[in-house]
Amino acid sequence: MARHQVHEAAVHTFDAQLATGTPQPVLTVVALDGIAEFIGLSHGNAGPRPHNPTRIGLHAAEGQSWLVDLTASGSHLVDGQHETDVGLHGSASNLLLTLHGRPPGQPAKRG
């Protein structure tokens, strides 16, 4: 519970900073952990997906990557090196903010 509250506070802090015109990136350690939690908990509980299966790669500039399969049975983290259908590249902060539907200062790049 405390872990999730740290991530929520970081995203809401960004919201407040954005409203005052002074957005700052989320701390890297918080953002990296927030991405992992989002994939495992938030998105992992989203349920079945009615579209064609898709594999997404999330690649943080700080060196960490995640592969996620979106399938009819839900979303699943994939281990190892695999081809992806789409990749999202950016700082850990920008990736976390993108996952939460926030407009980061430097957009993550699709590719």
N, C-alpha and C positions, 0 to 999 in steps of 0.2 A: 504494500500500500504506500509506504513512504517513497519507494522508488518511483512509482507512478506520479505521486504528488510533485516530486522534483521536476519531472518532465512537463507536467501541466503548468507549473509555475514558470518554467523557462519559456514556454510558448506564450503564455499570457503576459509575461514581462516584455517579450518581443512586441506583442500587440500594443501594449501601453507605450513603448518606445516609438513604435511606428506612428501612433496617434499624435505624438509630440514632435515628430519629424527627426527623431534621434535613434533609429533602430541600430542595435548592436547584435553581432552574431551570438548565437547560443554557445556557451562554453563547449569545447570539443568533447571532453569526456562525458558531459551530459548529453550532447547531441548523439554521439555514437551509441550510448546506452539506450537513448530514446528511440533510435531507429530500430535496434534489436527488439525492444519491447513492443513497438508499434507493429512490427512484422509478426512477432510471436503471439501477442495478445489481441490487440485491436483488430488487425486485419485477419489474424488466424481464426477469429470467431465470427467473421463476416458471413459465413455460410456459403452455400453453393453459388456458383457464377453461371448465368445462363448463356455465356458467350463461348466462342472457341477457346480451347486451352491456350494460355500464353505464358511464356517464361520471361520474367523481368529481372534485369541486373541492376542493382543499386551499388554505385561505386563512389565511395568517399575519397576526396583528395588526400585525406590523411592515411590512406592505405587499406582501409577495410572495405570489403565487398560482401554483398548478400545476393543470393539467387532465390527468387520466389516463383513457384509455379502457381498459376491461377487456373483452377480446373472446376469441373462440374461438382466435385466433392468439397470445394473450398480452396483455401490457399495453403501452401506448404513450403517451408524452407527447404532448399536443395543444397546438399553438400557437394563439394568438388568443383571442377572446371567443366562448364557446359556452355553450349551456344545459347544465346538469348534471342528473343524476338525484338526486344527493345531494351535499351540501357539508359539509365539516368546517372549522370556524372556531376559532381559538385562537392562543395565542402560539406562536412557532416552537418553543420548548422543549416545550410540551404536545403539539404536532403530532408532533414527532420521537418523543417518548416513547410516544405513542399508536401510531404506526407500528411501534414495537418492542414493543408489548404491555405497556407499563408504565403503571401508574396515576398520571398526573400529579396534582399538587396541585390545580389548577383544571382540571377536565375540559374538553376541547375540545367545542364545541357542534355538534351535527348540525343541518343545516337546508337 
